Amino acid sequence: MKWIDYENAKTVDEAIKILSQSGGKARPMAGGTDLIVQLRNKDPRTDADVVVDIKDIPDLNVLQCDPKTGLTIGAAVPLYKIYNDDNVKKYFPAIIDSASLIGGVLIQGRASFGGNLCNAAPSGDAIPNLIAHNGIATIAGPNGTRDVPVEDICTGPRQTSIGNDELLISINLPVPAAGFGASYIRFTPRNEMDIAVVGAGVSVNISEGKFTAARVSLASVAPTPIYVENAVNALVGETVGDAAIQRAANAAREAAKPISDMRGTAEYRKHLCEVLTRRALNAAIERAKEGK
Ligand SMILES: Cc1cc2nc3c(=O)[nH]c(=O)nc-3n(C[C@H](O)[C@H](O)[C@H](O)COP(=O)(O)OP(=O)(O)OC[C@H]3O[C@@H](n4cnc5c(N)ncnc54)[C@H](O)[C@@H]3O)c2cc1C
């Protein structure tokens, strides 16, 4: 293994300074559950001379959930803190769906939603869920701070729109409106410690028996997690029921452009898109009815 310097940044400014001065050869590290594996495997996409540990930066450890302001998840907050938070459980139960299924207990002690998003794997289990919740990523760099919708972060497998000299600070989810429900489900051959063959993250807003808003996103069916606009169009304004749900599930199937690999053929994945979108929508509708 080549020599890699380790820096433990204590502030956002310090981390950005190190990133800016490294000529693109520094990598932020939150839990390290992706990064360390990639460095050990000498993955050419993760060449680094410096690893910048960001876990001690207070701004990246904020976990604030308030029914009046929404949910802020600092980029380095480990998953176990998210799924043990009583307010997250109460107001954003679908976020627990992702936090509690990534890896196993040991991974959940280190891994973060921020790392999951910045790693930009097509199969990242947090990403469709954050898209379904209208998540906004706050990114800081040498020229200040910018807010970007989560669906605009991943640009290719393990590629993002976050610059080499920038740092994801937090992911912010707006207050769920009345009649809101969301859900994330995935299919894996094993129950845990496996990569999603397909993942579906959805949300709905329901008023007087109709869908007033919706979001549908899929993982593992394209080079990046995708937002499925046609599935959303199949729902909004329609009566809540099997017909609209099936039209959205069909649209999800059509939007998927999967590859065939050892975990499933492209045709199987397309079939799973339909099944998982339908199931996730039904689960989200149940949560909307329960006021969760
Ligand atoms: C055994 C095992 C099981 C796993 N199971 C799953 C699973 O079920 N589902 C799943 O989706 N993933 C899984 N993973 C992958 C990994 O655990 C997750 O993607 C995790 O969420 C990554 O978070 P992290 O904090 O460890 O990221 P890190 O490894 O610290 O970082 C990942 C990438 O993001 C960059 N980065 C991190 N933070 C920032 C930031 N604030 N700003 C800019 N860039 C940043 C890093 O430089 C790196 O390129 C698994 C990994 C292992 C080893």
Ligand as a Chemical Component Dictionary entry (heavy atoms), coordinates in Angstrom:
data_LIG
# 
_chem_comp.id                   LIG 
_chem_comp.type                 NON-POLYMER 
_chem_comp.pdbx_formal_charge   0 
_chem_comp.three_letter_code    LIG 
# 
loop_
_chem_comp_atom.comp_id 
_chem_comp_atom.atom_id 
_chem_comp_atom.alt_atom_id 
_chem_comp_atom.type_symbol 
_chem_comp_atom.charge 
_chem_comp_atom.model_Cartn_x 
_chem_comp_atom.model_Cartn_y 
_chem_comp_atom.model_Cartn_z 
_chem_comp_atom.pdbx_ordinal 
LIG C1  C1  C 0 -19.483 -4.841 4.852  1  
LIG C2  C2  C 0 -20.103 -3.655 4.160  2  
LIG C3  C3  C 0 -21.472 -3.650 3.942  3  
LIG C4  C4  C 0 -22.057 -2.563 3.279  4  
LIG N1  N1  N 0 -23.415 -2.559 3.052  5  
LIG C5  C5  C 0 -24.004 -1.534 2.388  6  
LIG C6  C6  C 0 -25.404 -1.548 2.130  7  
LIG O1  O1  O 0 -26.146 -2.453 2.530  8  
LIG N2  N2  N 0 -25.928 -0.501 1.427  9  
LIG C7  C7  C 0 -25.155 0.533  0.991  10 
LIG O2  O2  O 0 -25.685 1.459  0.359  11 
LIG N3  N3  N 0 -23.817 0.587  1.239  12 
LIG C8  C8  C 0 -23.223 -0.438 1.926  13 
LIG N4  N4  N 0 -21.867 -0.401 2.175  14 
LIG C9  C9  C 0 -21.063 0.724  1.710  15 
LIG C10 C10 C 0 -20.838 1.822  2.796  16 
LIG O3  O3  O 0 -20.876 1.294  4.098  17 
LIG C11 C11 C 0 -21.890 2.933  2.685  18 
LIG O4  O4  O 0 -21.878 3.513  1.405  19 
LIG C12 C12 C 0 -21.685 4.039  3.743  20 
LIG O5  O5  O 0 -22.877 4.778  3.889  21 
LIG C13 C13 C 0 -20.521 4.965  3.443  22 
LIG O6  O6  O 0 -20.421 5.922  4.491  23 
LIG P1  P1  P 0 -19.007 6.301  5.135  24 
LIG O7  O7  O 0 -19.283 7.372  6.130  25 
LIG O8  O8  O 0 -18.295 5.092  5.646  26 
LIG O9  O9  O 0 -18.262 6.890  3.851  27 
LIG P2  P2  P 0 -16.667 7.037  3.574  28 
LIG O10 O10 O 0 -16.091 5.707  3.258  29 
LIG O11 O11 O 0 -16.024 7.808  4.650  30 
LIG O12 O12 O 0 -16.713 7.936  2.251  31 
LIG C14 C14 C 0 -17.255 7.446  1.038  32 
LIG C15 C15 C 0 -16.885 8.406  -0.105 33 
LIG O13 O13 O 0 -17.497 9.667  0.098  34 
LIG C16 C16 C 0 -16.511 10.688 0.236  35 
LIG N5  N5  N 0 -16.987 11.558 1.316  36 
LIG C17 C17 C 0 -17.346 11.158 2.557  37 
LIG N6  N6  N 0 -17.840 12.196 3.242  38 
LIG C18 C18 C 0 -17.770 13.281 2.424  39 
LIG C19 C19 C 0 -18.134 14.649 2.582  40 
LIG N7  N7  N 0 -18.678 15.133 3.716  41 
LIG N8  N8  N 0 -17.941 15.496 1.543  42 
LIG C20 C20 C 0 -17.415 15.031 0.368  43 
LIG N9  N9  N 0 -17.045 13.739 0.176  44 
LIG C21 C21 C 0 -17.232 12.867 1.194  45 
LIG C22 C22 C 0 -15.216 9.977  0.551  46 
LIG O14 O14 O 0 -14.067 10.707 0.134  47 
LIG C23 C23 C 0 -15.404 8.674  -0.224 48 
LIG O15 O15 O 0 -15.083 8.885  -1.578 49 
LIG C24 C24 C 0 -21.253 -1.470 2.837  50 
LIG C25 C25 C 0 -19.864 -1.478 3.099  51 
LIG C26 C26 C 0 -19.287 -2.562 3.749  52 
LIG C27 C27 C 0 -17.804 -2.533 3.998  53 
# 
loop_
_chem_comp_bond.comp_id 
_chem_comp_bond.atom_id_1 
_chem_comp_bond.atom_id_2 
_chem_comp_bond.value_order 
_chem_comp_bond.pdbx_ordinal 
LIG C1  C2  SING 1  
LIG C2  C3  SING 2  
LIG C2  C26 DOUB 3  
LIG C3  C4  DOUB 4  
LIG C4  N1  SING 5  
LIG C4  C24 SING 6  
LIG N1  C5  DOUB 7  
LIG C5  C6  SING 8  
LIG C5  C8  SING 9  
LIG C6  O1  DOUB 10 
LIG C6  N2  SING 11 
LIG N2  C7  SING 12 
LIG C7  O2  DOUB 13 
LIG C7  N3  SING 14 
LIG N3  C8  DOUB 15 
LIG C8  N4  SING 16 
LIG N4  C9  SING 17 
LIG N4  C24 SING 18 
LIG C9  C10 SING 19 
LIG C10 O3  SING 20 
LIG C10 C11 SING 21 
LIG C11 O4  SING 22 
LIG C11 C12 SING 23 
LIG C12 O5  SING 24 
LIG C12 C13 SING 25 
LIG C13 O6  SING 26 
LIG O6  P1  SING 27 
LIG P1  O7  DOUB 28 
LIG P1  O8  SING 29 
LIG P1  O9  SING 30 
LIG O9  P2  SING 31 
LIG P2  O10 DOUB 32 
LIG P2  O11 SING 33 
LIG P2  O12 SING 34 
LIG O12 C14 SING 35 
LIG C14 C15 SING 36 
LIG C15 O13 SING 37 
LIG C15 C23 SING 38 
LIG O13 C16 SING 39 
LIG C16 N5  SING 40 
LIG C16 C22 SING 41 
LIG N5  C17 SING 42 
LIG N5  C21 SING 43 
LIG C17 N6  DOUB 44 
LIG N6  C18 SING 45 
LIG C18 C19 SING 46 
LIG C18 C21 DOUB 47 
LIG C19 N7  SING 48 
LIG C19 N8  DOUB 49 
LIG N8  C20 SING 50 
LIG C20 N9  DOUB 51 
LIG N9  C21 SING 52 
LIG C22 O14 SING 53 
LIG C22 C23 SING 54 
LIG C23 O15 SING 55 
LIG C24 C25 DOUB 56 
LIG C25 C26 SING 57 
LIG C26 C27 SING 58 
# 
